[in-house]
Amino acid sequence: MGDIGQFLPMILIFVVAYFFMIRPQMKRQKDEKKFAAELKRGDRVITKSGLHGKVVELNDKDFSCILETMAGKLKFDRSAISMEMSKKLSAPEKK
C-alpha cells in the first residue's frame, strides 16, 4: 500500500498535464487541420506572418495555396494560414 502512495503524486501530475496541456493542443491541431481542409477559392485570409490576401488557387498535391495580395501572387503552405477574414468581414457588428 505504501508503494502506491509514493506513485500517486506522479500519476496525478500526468493526469493534470494531459488535461491542461496535451488535450487542448490535440484539439487545436484538429481544428487547424479542419480549417485548412475547408479553405476555398475566394476566401480572404491572414497568414501566420500577418500577410492579408485572397485565396486564388488550391493545390491538393503538395497541400499549398496561392494567395493574391496587393504586391502580387504568393504561394504558401496551407498550414501557414492563420484565420479566415471572409466571415468576420460579412458578420454584422455587435453593439
Sine and cosine of phi, psi and omega as CSV:
sin_phi,cos_phi,sin_psi,cos_psi,sin_omega,cos_omega
0.00,0.00,-0.55,0.84,-0.01,-1.00
-0.93,0.38,-0.52,0.85,0.01,-1.00
-0.92,0.40,-0.63,0.78,0.02,-1.00
-0.91,0.41,-0.61,0.79,0.02,-1.00
-0.90,0.45,-0.50,0.86,0.03,-1.00
-0.96,0.27,-0.56,0.83,-0.04,-1.00
-1.00,0.05,-0.26,0.97,-0.04,-1.00
-0.85,0.52,-0.71,0.70,0.04,-1.00
-0.88,0.47,-0.61,0.79,0.01,-1.00
-0.92,0.39,-0.66,0.75,0.03,-1.00
-0.90,0.44,-0.67,0.75,0.03,-1.00
-0.88,0.47,-0.64,0.77,0.04,-1.00
-0.89,0.46,-0.68,0.73,0.02,-1.00
-0.91,0.42,-0.64,0.77,0.02,-1.00
-0.90,0.43,-0.71,0.71,0.02,-1.00
-0.90,0.44,-0.68,0.73,0.02,-1.00
-0.88,0.48,-0.63,0.78,0.01,-1.00
-0.89,0.45,-0.74,0.67,-0.08,-1.00
-0.97,0.24,-0.45,0.90,-0.04,-1.00
-0.98,-0.21,-0.27,0.96,-0.06,-1.00
-0.83,-0.56,-0.80,0.60,-0.13,-0.99
-0.97,0.23,-0.73,0.68,-0.04,-1.00
-0.89,0.46,-0.72,0.69,0.05,-1.00
-0.89,0.45,-0.57,0.82,0.03,-1.00
-0.91,0.42,-0.66,0.75,0.03,-1.00
-0.90,0.43,-0.64,0.77,0.03,-1.00
-0.90,0.43,-0.67,0.75,0.01,-1.00
-0.89,0.45,-0.68,0.74,0.03,-1.00
-0.90,0.45,-0.64,0.77,0.02,-1.00
-0.90,0.44,-0.69,0.73,0.02,-1.00
-0.90,0.43,-0.65,0.76,0.02,-1.00
-0.91,0.42,-0.64,0.77,0.02,-1.00
-0.91,0.42,-0.67,0.74,0.03,-1.00
-0.90,0.43,-0.68,0.74,0.01,-1.00
-0.88,0.48,-0.71,0.70,-0.01,-1.00
-0.90,0.43,-0.57,0.82,0.00,-1.00
-0.96,0.29,-0.45,0.89,-0.04,-1.00
-1.00,0.00,-0.01,1.00,0.03,-1.00
-0.88,0.47,0.58,-0.82,0.04,-1.00
-0.63,-0.78,0.25,-0.97,0.00,-1.00
-0.88,0.47,0.65,-0.76,0.03,-1.00
1.00,-0.08,-0.21,0.98,0.03,-1.00
-0.93,0.37,0.69,-0.73,0.12,-0.99
-1.00,-0.03,0.81,-0.59,-0.11,-0.99
-0.73,-0.68,0.23,-0.97,0.12,-0.99
-0.83,-0.56,0.73,-0.68,0.05,-1.00
-0.99,0.15,0.19,-0.98,0.01,-1.00
-0.92,0.40,-0.34,0.94,0.05,-1.00
-1.00,0.03,-0.03,1.00,0.08,-1.00
0.99,-0.13,0.13,0.99,-0.01,-1.00
-0.99,0.17,0.78,-0.62,0.03,-1.00
-1.00,-0.09,0.64,-0.77,0.03,-1.00
-0.20,-0.98,0.03,-1.00,0.01,-1.00
-0.88,-0.48,0.71,-0.71,0.00,-1.00
-0.94,0.33,0.84,-0.54,-0.01,-1.00
-0.97,-0.24,-0.61,0.79,-0.08,-1.00
-0.53,-0.85,0.60,-0.80,0.06,-1.00
-0.87,-0.49,0.73,-0.69,-0.01,-1.00
-0.89,-0.45,0.90,-0.44,-0.03,-1.00
-0.99,0.13,-0.28,0.96,-0.01,-1.00
-0.91,0.41,-0.77,0.64,-0.02,-1.00
-0.92,-0.39,0.24,0.97,0.08,-1.00
0.83,0.56,0.71,0.70,0.00,-1.00
-0.87,-0.49,0.13,-0.99,0.07,-1.00
-0.55,-0.83,0.40,-0.92,0.05,-1.00
-0.94,-0.35,0.81,-0.59,0.01,-1.00
-0.96,-0.27,0.65,-0.76,0.09,-1.00
-0.98,-0.18,0.84,-0.54,0.03,-1.00
-0.87,-0.50,-0.01,-1.00,0.04,-1.00
-0.93,0.37,-0.39,0.92,-0.01,-1.00
-1.00,0.06,-0.25,0.97,-0.03,-1.00
0.63,-0.78,-0.39,-0.92,-0.01,-1.00
-0.96,-0.27,0.71,-0.71,-0.02,-1.00
-0.78,-0.63,0.60,-0.80,0.01,-1.00
-0.99,-0.15,0.76,-0.65,0.00,-1.00
-0.76,-0.65,0.43,-0.90,0.21,-0.98
-0.96,0.27,0.59,-0.81,-0.05,-1.00
-0.89,0.46,-0.44,0.90,0.02,-1.00
-0.95,0.32,-0.22,0.98,0.03,-1.00
-0.99,0.12,-0.12,0.99,0.02,-1.00
-0.99,0.15,0.79,-0.61,-0.07,-1.00
-1.00,-0.02,-0.79,0.61,-0.05,-1.00
-0.45,-0.89,0.33,-0.94,0.03,-1.00
-0.99,-0.16,0.73,-0.68,-0.02,-1.00
-0.99,-0.17,-0.22,0.98,-0.05,-1.00
-0.85,0.53,-0.71,0.71,-0.02,-1.00
-0.94,0.34,-0.61,0.79,-0.01,-1.00
-0.94,0.35,-0.58,0.81,-0.02,-1.00
-0.95,0.32,-0.56,0.83,-0.05,-1.00
-1.00,0.00,-0.15,0.99,0.00,-1.00
-0.96,0.28,0.61,-0.79,0.03,-1.00
-0.93,0.36,0.52,-0.86,-0.01,-1.00
-0.96,0.29,0.62,-0.79,0.05,-1.00
-1.00,-0.04,0.66,-0.75,0.00,-1.00
-0.98,-0.21,0.00,0.00,0.00,0.00
